[in-house]
Amino acid sequence: MHTQDAPRRDLKVAQAPVGTARTDALPAAAGVVSRQRLLPGAAFLVVVALVFARPLYELAIHVAGTDLHSHILLVPFISAYLLYIRWSEMPKAGECSPLPAGIAFSVGCAAWFFSQTAAFRPPIISHNDHLALVAFAFVCSVAAGGFALLGTRWMRAASFPMFFLLFLVPLPDGVVASLETASKLGSAETSHLFFSLSGVPFYREGLVFQLPGIALEVARECSGIRSSWVLFITSVLVSNMFLRTTWHRAVLVLFVIPLGLLRNGLRILVIGLLCVHVGPEMIDSLIHQRGGPLFFALSLIPLLGLLWWLRSRELTALRRRDIGDARPD
């Protein structure tokens, strides 16, 4: 009996350091796998950037000369910053995911092929739409490389920075025209409400407001599509960074729609009142010609106020949950 028990005790003692050594080696192995996958991922990103170098340069020149899409120059830097601040939360290893990689690559190739064939003379799409397809193909190529080299688990953790890259794609001309029309109609309705509340006599016919001494038309320039689009992108960004629940994020993003219409209506009201009480020459004043940034900054106040309120509700609920968990049974 004694001669059989001793080897068993020796066996247990011998197994302990072996198990400990394997456990300690796991983080190092994960880090090696992470480096082995991240380095090819970075190299792939450089290769894709070189392949798309010319169209990306054309895109940068194009958006730098437009008011609507000038924000695109900041998008890759914002996505990179989002990855940087979340790097400690990213998984250290992942396996190749061929199915989503193949889907993303196929969609990107289709977008690239159509952008090239549709640009032949006579072109069937505008230069802006051509660049939109190329930018979309670039984003799909980056996503395909991420799935192939870093895996679904890593891409899931980096889903929002990757999604934010879609704002590299300029809005197609047809989408811009539709948004401008909808914004003009909505702004005309909010302007009608504001003029009614102001007590100024007016007569409205469609998009034209006849005021004492001047007629104002809600034109394409009054749609505020650029400010509304930038406000939408801002709401998407801050909702992801500062809010936790999906419905709180949705509330903040959807709030941009009425906020943009109210901003446009307020701007038309202010210009109309200035023309009535100061003089018709105020139609050419700076507040009409260059007042967009001012009213955009004013629209940030209720947006950030709603963000603060939603975040405070989440923090309050979190504190209550922590207090409930800390109570003894």
N, C-alpha and C positions, 0 to 999 in steps of 0.2 A: 504493500500500500504506500509506504513512504517513498519507495523508489519510483513509483509511478507519478506521485503528486509533484515531485520536484521538477521534472521536465515541464509539467504543465505551468508551474509558476514561472519557470525560465522562459517559456514561450510567450507568456503574457508580457513579461518585461521586455522581451525582444521585439514585440510587435508595436509597443507604444512609440518608440522613437521613429519607427518607419512611417506610421500614420501621421505623426507630427511633421515629419520632413515633407511629406506629400502635400499636406494642407498649407504649409508655409510656401511651397513652391507654386501654388495656384496663382496668386496675384502676379508674380513675376512672369509666369507663362502667359497670362492674359495680357500683360503689358507688351510682351514680345509679339503676340498675335495682333494687338492693336497697332503697333508700329509697322508690322509687316503689311497691314491692310491700309493704313492711313498714308503711308508713303506712296504706294501705287495710286491711291485715290488722288493725292495732290498732283502727282505726275499726270494722271488722266485729265484733271481739270486744266492743267497748263496746255496739254495737247489740244483739248477742245477749244480753249481760248485762242490758240494759234490757228486752228482750222477756221474758226469764225472771226478771225481778226479783222478782215476787211469789212464784212457786213456789220460787225459791232462798231467799227469806226464810223461807217456811214450812219448807223443808228445814233451814235453820239452827236454827230454833226447835225442830224435831222432834229433831234429833240432839243438840242441847245438853241435852235432857232424858232421853237414853238413855245407858246405860253402853256398850252395844255399838257405837254409831255416833258417839261423841263425837269420834273422830279425824278425821272428815270435815271438820271446820272447818279443819284444817291442810293438807288435801290440795292445794288450789289454790296455797297459798304454797310448798309443797314443789316442785310442778311448776314454778312460776315461778322458784324458786331453781335448779333443775336446768337450766332454759334459760339462766339468767344465767351460771352457771359454764361452760357449754359454748358460749357465744355466739361466741367466737373460732373455734370449729370449724364453725360453721354456714355453709352455702353462701351466697354473697352474691346469687345470682340464681336464678330458677326460672321455669318456664313453667306455665301453667294446666293442671291435670290434670282434665278434666271427668268422666271415668269414675269414679274413686274419689270425687270430690266428689259426684257424683250418687248413688252408692251410699250414702255416709254420710248425705247429706241425706234420702234416701228412708227409710232405716232410722230416722233420728231423727223424721221425720214420722209414721211408723207407730207408734213408741213413744208419741209425743205424742198421737196420735189415740186409741189404745187407753187411755191414762191418763185421758183426758177422758170417753170413753164408758163406761168401766168404773167411773167414780166417780159415775155417776148413781144416784139412789135408786130401788130399793135397790142399794147398791154391791155389786159382785161381787169387789172386791179391797179390801184394807185400806188405811188411810191411808199406812202405811209403804210398801206396794207401789206405791201411786199416786205417791208421791214418788220411789221408785226408778226408775219409768218416766220421770218428768219429768227427773230428773238424767241418765239415760241419753240422753234426747233432747237435752239441753243439750250433753253431751260430743260426740254425733254432729254437732251443728250447728257446734261449734268445729272439729272435724276436717274437715267439709265446707268451711268457710271457708279452712282451711289449705291443703287441696288446690287449691281454686279460685284463691286469691290468691298462694300461695307455691310451689306445685308439689310434685310427688312427691319430688324430690331434697331439698328442704328438710324435708318431712315425714318422710322416711326418717331424716335426721339428728336430728330431734326426736322420734323414735318412742317412746323411753322416757318423756320428760316427758308426751307425749300419752297414752301407755298408763297412766301413773300417775294421770291424771285419772279413770280408770274407778273408782278407789276413792272417788270422790265418790258413787257409787251405793250406797245402803244395801242390805244383804243382804235379799232377799225373805224373808217369814215362813216359807215352805215350806223354803227352804234353811237357815234358822236352826234350824228344828225338826229337820231331818235331821242337821245337824251336831251339835246337842245330844245327840240319841239316840246317834249314833256315838261321841261323846266320852264319854258316860256309860258305855257298854259297855266302851270301851277303858280308861277310868280304873278301872273295877271290876276289870278283869284285872290292871292294874299294881298296884292296891292289894292284890289277892290275893297277888301275888308278894312285895310288901314285907312284908305281915303274916306270910307264911310264913317269910321270912328273919329277921324280928324275934324269932321264938320266942314271941310272944304267942298263947295259945290263942284260937281263933275258929271260928265256924261261919258259913258263907256260904250264903245262899239268894237267888239272883238278884243283885239290886243291894243287898241288905241283908247287913251284916256284924254278927253277934252276938258282941260282945266281953264280957269279964267286967264286969258292972255296967251295960252300955249297948249299945244297938243303933244302928248307923250305916247310913243309907241314902244311896247315891250318887244324889242328886237333881239336878234341872236346874241348881241353883245351883252344883253341884260340877263341872259340865261344863267350866268355865273357857273358854267359847267366846270371850268378849271378849279375854282375855289371849292365847289362841291366834291369834285373828284379827289382833290388833295385832302379835304376834310374827311372823306370816306377812308382813304388810306391811313390817315392819322388815327381814326377811330379803330380800325382793324389792328393797328400796331399797339396802341396803348391798352386796348381791351385784352390782348393776349399777354401783355407784360404785367398788368396790374390786377386783372380780374381772374377768378378761379372757375366760376361756374359758367356753363355754356349759355344759359339764358340771360345772365347778366351781360355777357359779351354781345349776345344778339341784340339786347335792348339798346346798348350803347351804339352799335353800328347802325341799327335801323333808325335811331334818333337823328341821324345825319339827314335823312330825307326831309322831314318837316323843318328841321333847322335850316337847311339850305334854302327852302322856299320862303321861310320867314325872313331870312337875311336878305334875299333878293327883293321881297316886298318892302322891307324897311328901307332899303337903298332907293327904290323907286319913289317911295313916299317922301323921303328927305329931299331928293332932287326936285320932285314936284312942288313941295312946300317952298323951297328956295326960289323956284321960278315964279311962284305966285306972289310971295311976299317980298322978295328982293328984286327980281327982274328976270325976264326970259333969257338974258345972257348967261344965267347960271347953268344953262344946259351945256355950256362949254367950259364950265369950271373944273378945277382939279378933282373935286369930289365926284364928278361924273366920269371924267377921263381917267383918273388915277386913283379912284377911291376903293378899288377892289381889295387891296391888302388891308385897309383899315376895317372894312366890314368883315373880312375874313378873320382878323384878330378879334373883333367883337364876338363873332360866332364861336370862337374857342372858349369863351367864358362859360356859356351854359353847357358846352360839351364837357369841359373839365369839371364843372360843378356836378354834373350827373355822374361822371367817373368817380369823383370823391365820395358821393353819396352811396353809390353801389359798392365801392370798396369798403367803406365804413360798415355797411351792413354785413359784408362777408367777414370782416374782422370781428365784429360783434358776435356773429354766429359761431365763429371759431373759438372765441374766448369762452362762450357759454358751453360749447362742447368740451373744451379742456377742463372747465370747472366741474362739469358733470362726470367726466372720466376720473377726476381726482378724488371725488367723494368716496368714502369707504362704503362698502356694501352693508 
